Amino acid sequence: MTEKGVSDRRRSRRRRRAKIRRALLGSLVVGSLVLLGVGWVAFRGWQARAHLVNAAGLARELSADVISGDVDRAQRTLAALQEQSAKARSATGDPGWRLGERAPWAGDDLSAVRQIAVAVDELARGAFPSLLRTDLASLVPRGGRLDLDRLTAVSGELTAADRVVQEVRSRLAAVPQESLVSQIRVALAALRTEMDRLAGLTGAAERGAKLLPPLLGADGPRSYLLLSQNPAELRATGGMIGAYAVVRAEDGRIRMVEQGTSVKIGRFVPPLPVPKQARALWSDLPGMYPADVNLTPHFPTAAALYREMYRRRGGSTVDGVLAVDPVVLSYLLTAIGPVTVAGGPALTGDGAVRTLLSDAYRDLDDEQQDGYFAASAAAVFNALFTRNVDPRVLLSAFDRSITEGRLLFWSARSEEQKMLDDSRLTGALPLKDAVPTVGIFLNDGSGAKLGYYLRPGATLTVGACRADGRRELRLRFTLHSVAPSSGLSKSVLGLGLAGDPYTIRTLVSVYSPAGGSVLDGRLDGRTLGLGGGFDGPRQVALATVEVRPGRTRTLDVGLLTGKNPADSAALRLTPTATPWTTQVVTAPSCAQ
């Protein structure tokens, strides 16, 4: 090789080495930046986690402070919460974190953590201060009257808080969760659950602050039927309506003007018109007897029928219908204190349910029972409007009653009813399910008052995904009887339509999710033919279950959702004398 060739070869090698060095240096720089970025994001993530954990603890403290009525402490707790939430938001909001959100291996997780931090911070700064400024005392009566001016004044604060809560809830609902690591997915699901509950509370409070002034006579007198449901003789909305009272509201003051019983209203022949689908399920009974208007679980239908029955028997045309049961009275009595009732024993929070649903049938005849039940509801509500009570305890009692479906309201004015449409207060299943919702509703078929001795339970399991976008559900419903085998009064045993007077016959109606269907049924493992029909967008399956004293029966029902691949589900139930035992078993999302 010539000297020139050797020289060219050496120069070529040097150029290649230089390129390799530059490439290695470039790779080293890029690798170092990546490692530094990962380390920085990891460090900021550790900071964000610590601040979010602190914020969660402070949020629990804030709730306790509000419940205890310690406003000064609540303000200090809120300031600390805002500091922690701001730091969590800052830790997840810098350019390094944003760059990390574009990474294919962890971008979704980082984005979800940032949105959780933003949500907590916006609640701490936009919603909680407004809620703390709300005067809870303005939401409860004082001296026999609700101050409508004060109630109107807090409406603005509640509206501001609810707007923030609803916006945060909507944004969190839109965060994709299928690809998230389990810890972040669980945290997001827990926050969504809390947001659903908070949104329900702020939404109800905001609507209540707007609705209560006109409902309580700010624009002129109003009158309402107050119905007492008796879960000893079950009906789908809670219990047979045995007694009623007419209450009059004017300028925030409420007084009882009339009392009566369903027996006095009597039977209607021909029956009142019943909606077509309800008539297909329950025949003409809801239009014939006041005690049967709520065979249907749709409270607006039951309330409208009872209102018309009362009017046709010489009553006035009322503006709405409110229904309660003895369990509601027991919750209210925890805030009000013991109440003396004419014609029977005094009522207390601990003993009201037993007194009304067991002792009264042992000690009073049929006519005395009806009078005592009507007097009990009147006495509790009179005490509610005349005694000074702790607003936090009272509002908690109302919230629990509404959540359990024991306190129901229907307004004859469509614009007011529409404002309540998404609240459980209406006693109506939603036309569209955010989460697939299954209804289990119970009607007594014994002609007796044995519902006090029933102990129902339900487990709803989310199952397989289908190619058409639907999802399978499995419902296991159990009904246990704690009734004695002897010793009950004739008033309790009633007609004994099950044959053995101590056997409880229950008509069970299972409502599919909206747009869904019922697949099959088994009773104690044996295939069961299910009757039924439809109620709006839901298929209804009907079964008769008889339970002897001390025995348990098990009804298994297969269902399909509408095109809703949610990983969870919900139950709506007939409220009974004692709480149901329930469980919802979730499953991975169909998108995973």
Secondary structure, DSSP 8 states (H G I E B T S, - for coil): --HHHHHHHHHHHHHHHHHHHHHHHHHHHHHHHHHHHHHHHHHHHHHHHHHHHHHHHHHHHHHHHHHHT-HHHHHHHHHHHHHHHHHHHHHTSSHHHHHHTT-TTTHHHHHHHHHHHHHHHHIIIIIHHHHHHS-GGGGS-BTTB--HHHHHHHHHHHHHHHHHHHHHHHHHHTS--TTS-HHHHHHHHHHHHHHHHHHHHHHHHHHHHHHHHHHTTTTS-EEEEEEEEETTS--TTSSEEEEEEEEEEETTEEEEEEEEEHHHH---SS-----HHHHHHHTTHHHH-GGGGGGSS-HHHHHHHHHHHHHHTT----SEEEEE-HHHHHHHHHHH--B--TTS--B-TTTHHHIIIIIHHHHS-HHHHHHHHHHHHHHHHHHHHHS---HHHHHHHHHHHHHTT-SEEEESSHHHHHHTTTSGGG----SS-SS-EEEEEEEE-SSS--GGGEEEEEEEEEEEE-TTS-EEEEEEEEEEE---SS---HHHHTT-TTSSTTSEEEEEEEE--TT-EEEEEEETTEE---EEEEETTEEEEEEEEEE-TT-EEEEEEEEE-SS---S--EEEE---SS--EEEEE----TT-
